[in-house]
Amino acid sequence: MTATPESLLAAGAGAIAAAVREGKASATAIVEASFARAAAVDAGPRGLNCILSSDRDASLRAVESALVGGALAGVPVVLKDNIATTTLSTSCGSKILEGYVSPYESAVARKLREAGAILVGKGNMDEFAMGSSTEFSAYGPARNPTDRTRVPGGSSGGSAAAVAAGIVPIAFGSETGGSVRQPAAFCGVVGVKPTYGRISRFGLVAFASSLDNIGVFGRTVDDAARAMEAVSGDDTRDDATSAPLAAPALRTDSRDLAGLVIGKPREYFPASLSAAMRAHCDRAIDALRARGAEIRDVSLPHTDLALPVYYIIAPAECSANLARFDGVRYGLRVEGDGLRGMYEATRSKGFGAEVTRRILLGTYVLSAGYYDAYYRKAQDVRALIANDFTRVWASGVHALFTPTTAAPAFTIGAISDPYEMYLCDLFTVAANLAEIPAISIPIGRIGGLPVGGQVIAPRFGEAAMFRVSYALEAELGGAAHA
Amino acid sequence: MAEISRDDVRHIAGLARIGVPEDRLDALVGELNGILAHMEVLQRVDSAGAAAAEDAERTGMPLQPDQGPSVKLERPVAAIAPRTHALDGAPMPSVIDGFILVPRLATHEDAGDES
């Protein structure tokens, strides 16, 4: 029986690329199916609102010029709206960049194009990637495909929802403190934050440069691995990527974990963790053990300091990076009294409440008299957090398993206190601070809502991380979504 | 650590070049102090010199030569100019040596020299 475009879209990136390469499927029909799916689920007042911009004609033209032999031939993809593209605007979910079209293409967009993938939309996001729910988008909140009264997580919530809703099999986001893994967990898909420097950020609008990564979403571990392989590698235009850094081989047929030691850090399983989440994690750990892994209790003693450290360093760096949005070089300009008045009017009007809050916070912790007490202190404690991981790896542990979040997706509008929103990142920020890779994989449902488990690995240890992920996904099977 | 006051918020908003309406000041004072209260825990941690020590120990990634290619504009200048320019009938930006010229707004003296 010939596969239909719709069934291929549901089957995933690997199936689509194979069918297109073998001439058994039309990339045009698959892209059309992707647009039809988006039209059915994304638009309207109750729609997911996960796509901020798209251009069907441009996508179909891209199919005509695409290489059919690529690793992602004919695979429709969504890029988060802070990743520069030349055919669609890059607004970063902000009014200050409304309608902005980049004069150059990001490294990720180029690599995807060269692999034969077709850009079909830009994903909704919290403004400038600052948020954990996609409620802080200037273009309205995105919704969770499982329950549209709930958030998809954030800040890459649009990309996660697009994958979960079947619009695309893979999508790309950015991670500064958990902005791929947390929405992946909330939407029931796989989300990868690579090692800092693994994927070029050329063309990613900077938020916090010592923490920013490009991240990957897939409905399966295998699709996420394909996406990672396609976009990894060094790039002279991003000095965080180091030469030589070949794209890693992440795909494996092995589902065996014999010889691997997987740590269970006690700080990620506090007494306050719900019984339901603990039960899902226990089942996942049993699955890892069943595949041959040795499970070992470990400790990362500075874990509780990760969130305060993150919310000093990230705002500090954002206050510097977002200085460029001043009404002169990009997007919105609001006239004011003189140059200074124009800057202040533009930035006041262009930035939303959370971005303003973080720029002010960052400016404060970098200002005279407070730099040592906050910023320098945070950098020192960041080193202690990174050393916790280094010590665990040195003790013979190959990877760690933790919950990705403490709870499933919350209701839109349920969190109004800024720090309460920051707590969404509790289990994810440490990997960004330590510059190590981590992945979120669906491990079950609580009250019908997806929850994720996290596998963390040493720097450039993505191959081991994916080996664990493949085995966990295989062992959990349908239980991962039950 | 001292709490942030309304004057502090005005000062840092000035440094950040963000206009903050007077009626937002009290809310921002509360929000920023609420967030900073959670950072106090760091002051109790003995971490002196930890970052410097880590830098010294870390072998790190090999550095790449600092000779990246220049990035050419991939779209014509006419396509890059904001749509409002085109709608207003304003002239397209001029380009010299690959740099787009933007209108002079004011002298730097007007901007003040606050630091």
Interface residues (C-beta under 8 A of the other chain):
Chain A: T86 G99 V101 P103 Y104 E105 G197 D234 T236 R237 D239 T241 S242 A243 P244 L245 H302 D304 L305 L307 P308 V309 Y311 I312 S319 A323 D326 V328 R329 G331 G336 G338 L339 R340 M342 Y343 E344 A345 R347 S348 F351 T356 R357 I359 L360 L361 T363 Y364 S367 A373 Y374 R376 K377 A378 Q379 D380 V381 R382 A383 L384 A386 N387 D417 P418 Y419 Y422
Chain B: M1 I4 D8 V9 I12 A13 L15 A16 R17 I18 G19 V20 P21 L28 E31 L32 G34 I35 L36 H38 M39 V41 L42 Q43 V45 S47 A48 G49 A50 A51 A53 E54 M61 P62 L63 Q64 P65 D66 Q67 G68 P69 V71 K72 L73 E74 R75 A79 I80 P82 R83 V102 L105 A106 H108 D110 A111 G112
